[in-house]
């Protein structure tokens, strides 16, 4: 047993922890509870194991506070009824003795049918049947590790469709859900906090594998579940009234046993991150040097489109491993100058060379900027952005050609990582970026300092009176490659009256 302040941590088998002496008003304990959940997948707090001030742990206010440790509290579910008027405490109720087979329910991940799945669930036993009704959990990391190396490698490049309507129809009356919600996620995702690989296929809501026939998809899913599911690795919790169980919705899959004899009612509060998007996991192979090598290799491809098609699934892992800082720096600079110079509540931004959508994730999460459009030559790169629903509109275009976009459409154009001799050339691209930007709008460009054709084109645009340099910033853009200097230009688009 380990202690932190008064927090007592008891390790469970095959995974998970039980906590006692919990004080949710302690910031130190709250930080540790968050860590314990992401490290262990499930946290169980007995009814007498905690309190929140004068409130018992099973009180609605306590459940809401616990859920708030892991994100924003949800106030909507398309199927489950809410207990409270604010819609934040859901009622999960099953009536026993219905003849429903005990194994009729399936393991799933909450709201995997949504582009931003829920982050964590807080369950509390309110009314318990005399017997049955256990809640069971599987570790998504352990499920991944159960797979053969060959199958793991195959899944790294596969995406899956998740469906609310089809998933509910598998274990409930088919008319329970009339409006479907669907999302596409990678078959294997990276845990957003710990970085470990997680199998993100479940037998309830995962309905097909993208790009496969129905027969191929069904056969491969059956093989995955046969290898991944092992009864001796399942954690089953037998409820006592007032128990609280917190589960990491990405780190574990859960199943409610349908074998209760009589009424079984749970209260649930769900936390989510509106900007959470699943990130593809593509394996542990490769180090920083390999990541840098991949970046240099694909930046210099003669066939830019084919290169990015090939690189799309590994792109984020390579740039993250190499310490690629340019998107974070460029989006911060864009947001700063938009706030100072562009007077609109929802600036429309075109992200050129948008790739998998790293810029959009940063703009959304860090600055609340969501009115975004993407442009890229690679459909595979944009597939990653599309499945995460990061942009309102997608343009599959080559920025080396005149853009099929009318004049003065955007409050800002952002181009990060796309300006190099083998990718987007200075002409006609930079002038086209200015043309489609509103008067007084901004064009933010990143480039390597050694790429002189771009600085020369910036000087020409300034000289001809169509743009002005608002800001210039020099820096090292890749932490693991200190020899390469980058620079960012912030250009202001001027009206035609200023040009010669």
Buried (B, 14 or more C-beta within 10 A) or exposed (E): EEEBEEBBBEEBEEBBBBBBBBBBEBEEBBEBBBEBBBBBBBBBBBBEBBBBEEBBBBBBEBBBBBBBBBBEBBBEBBEBEBBBEEBBBBBBBBEBEEEBEEEEBBBBBBBBBBBBBBBBBBBBBBEBBEEBBBBBBBBBBBBBBBBEEEBBBBBBBBBBBBBBBBBBBBBEEEEEBEEEBBBBBBBBBBBBBBEBBBBBBBBBBBBBBBEBEEEEBBEBBEBBBEBBBEEEBBBEBEBEEBBBBBBBBBBBBBBBBBBBEBBBBBBBBBBBBEBBBBBBBBEEEBEBEEBBBBBEEBBEBEEBBEBBBBBBBBBBBBBBBBBBBBBBBBBBBBBEBBEEBBEEEEBBBBBBBBBBBBBBBBBBBEBEBBBBBBBBBBBBBBBBBBBBBBBEEBBEBBBBEEBEBEEBBBBBBBBBBBBBEEBBBBEBBBBBBBBBBBEEBBBBBBBBBEBEBBBEBBEBBBEBBBBEEBBEEEEBBBEBBEEEEBBBBBBBBBEEEEEE
